[in-house]
Amino acid sequence: MRVATADGGEAALQLLSHHAFDVVLMDLRMPGLDGVETMERLRAAPGPNRDVPVLAFTADPEAEATACKGFAGVVGKPIDPVALAQALAVYVPVTRGA
C-alpha cells in the first residue's frame, strides 16, 4: 500500500486533483478547511478522485455522526489498527506477494 499525506484541506484537494487514490482517510478537524467542506469540494470538482470513497477520521464518531453523512465510513481515533485495516479492506484490493 502506498500512502500520501496532506497538511490540511487545501493541500489535500491539491493532491487529490492530480493523483488517483483507491480510498481517502480524511480527518474531520483539519486546519483551514474541515473534512466535510474538503469532501464537498472534492465531489464538486472534476478530477480523478471525484467519486473515490472517503472515510471520515474522527475522535468522536458518535457525536459527529451527522457530519459524516456522505462519507463511505468512519474510522475512530485513537486508531485501532484492526478496525482501520477492516475499513480500508472494503475499498483496497488485497494482493499477495506483491
Backbone hydrogen bonds, N-H to C=O, Kabsch-Sander energy under -0.5 kcal/mol:
donor,donor_aa,acceptor,acceptor_aa,energy
9,G,31,P,-1.1
9,G,33,L,-0.7
12,A,8,G,-2.5
13,L,9,G,-2.5
14,Q,10,E,-2.0
15,L,11,A,-2.3
16,L,12,A,-3.1
17,S,13,L,-1.4
18,H,15,L,-1.3
19,H,15,L,-1.6
24,V,53,P,-2.3
26,M,24,V,-0.7
26,M,55,L,-3.0
27,D,25,L,-0.5
28,L,57,F,-2.2
30,M,28,L,-0.7
33,L,31,P,-0.6
35,G,28,L,-1.8
38,T,34,D,-2.4
39,M,35,G,-2.4
40,E,36,V,-2.3
41,R,37,E,-2.4
42,L,38,T,-2.2
43,R,39,M,-2.5
44,A,40,E,-1.6
45,A,41,R,-1.3
50,R,47,G,-1.2
52,V,49,N,-1.2
55,L,24,V,-3.6
56,A,54,V,-0.5
56,A,73,G,-3.0
57,F,26,M,-2.4
58,T,56,A,-0.5
58,T,75,V,-2.1
64,E,60,D,-1.8
65,A,62,E,-1.2
68,C,64,E,-1.3
69,K,66,T,-1.2
71,F,68,C,-2.1
72,A,54,V,-2.7
73,G,54,V,-0.8
75,V,56,A,-3.4
77,K,58,T,-1.6
84,L,80,D,-2.7
85,A,81,P,-2.4
86,Q,82,V,-2.4
87,A,83,A,-2.3
88,L,84,L,-2.6
89,A,85,A,-2.2
90,V,86,Q,-0.8
90,V,87,A,-0.5
91,Y,88,L,-1.6
92,V,88,L,-2.2
95,T,93,P,-0.5
98,A,95,T,-0.6
